Amino acid sequence: MTTSVRSWFTGRIVSMLAIGLLVGWLADRIFLGLFLATLFYLLWSHQQLHRLLIWLDKAAHKELDPPESTGVWGEIFDGIYRIQRKHNRSKQRLASVIERIQDSTAALNDGIVMADQNGSLEWWNRAAGELLGLQMPDDQGQLLTNLVRNPKFARYMDNSHGKEPIKIDSPVHESRQLQIAITVYGQGNRLLLVRDVSRLHQLEIMRTDFVANVSHELRTPLTVISGYLETMSDGMAMNPDTPPIFNRALDQMQEQATRMQRLIEDLLLLSRLEATEPERISQSVTLKSLLAGIVNDAKALSGENQHQLQLECDDDALLTGDAVELRSAFSNLVYNAIRYTPSGGKVQVKWWQDQEGGHLMVQDNGVGIDPVHIPRLTERFYRVDKSRSHATGGTGLGLAIVKHVLLRHEGRISISSHPGKGSRFICHFPLSRIKQANVVNV
Ligand code: ADP
């Protein structure tokens, strides 16, 4: 209550009482005068209150001017009216913002779905309705995993934290591929972005098919060429009259043919890793024997270079995965360590487990890598130093294979290196893959 209103309010009561007092005194009935004055004031206030209630009731449906009144009641009516208008204006502003957001999201080609912390549907735009086959209003409040029945999607809904978006078949059109990304916000609420990636998926399939087919077609002629080269090389070695240039040429041809064979094998492996769903990913792999085999092969690769290889791994260490794929990934790392470490250098292979999961480290004290190259190392054919890579016989696909194998095992790779000091590659696997492996073997 402002000071002017308060003084008006007290002024009016005082003058009413004064009139009552005067009239009472004149009629020689002071208390009666006071009583009548108070009664009159109460009746008047009651009438104003009644008008206020009627107005509030009507104003709930549409904006109405307040009743005319003087004094404190006039101030009350005007005050409420001002608040009501302010409230209506912000309501209109908010409604128009919501309308604009709904219009713009409806115009999007990508689907947007909002789900609460239990995964129940709250809201979705037109595109999401079409892509996932959601019906408004029937599906509102339903569990999303009941409407999109896909185990991969259910797992992703359960735990999407830090995970890459997933690709699933559309529940509406079988030929369509959807990419789904989940962002968690507020109190565990989820925002899903759904995108139709069928065309991209088709192109991706065409690309991997093409690479796989070309590699496959090249394999047979190359085997024939290699075979003949070997026969010729054996024949020439036995003939003392062969000019040395022929021997050198044959050696180089054999070397290049072997490189091409390795390249083809790696390309085929990569295509398989990309194109197929992990099948034997639930094998329980004994790491000690797997790593010991790789280290033995690495010793053979090192040959005269006499690298010092060290392996640390518990005898009972187990990992759930595909033994063939894991061997391929780990051996790429160990062979790289040998190839990029000068003679006599140290290569350490170590497996350990902690509360975060299992980790395989391959560390060398070789040539190292400039940190600017590290983010791109796992790209296909990315080489730090082309001439050095050719000299070591690399295909440029080794780390791309490692990355894909780890992705299929829900793992990731971390790389640290200092030029001239050496490199450290660590493969990280989630805890679930170690626990599962132990349960399978119990
Ligand atoms: P490549 O067949 O050429 O070795 P990779 O994909 O295996 O291809 O490796 C990519 C590049 O990363 C290599 O060309 C090399 O420069 C670098 N690299 C990989 N491992 C090591 C290592 N242990 N030490 C130094 N450089 C490495």
Residues whose N, C-alpha, C, O or C-beta is under 5 A from the ligand:
A	BS01	ADP	N336 A337 Y340 G368 I369 L377 Y382 R383 V384 D385 S389 G394 T395 G396 L397 G398 L399 A400 S423
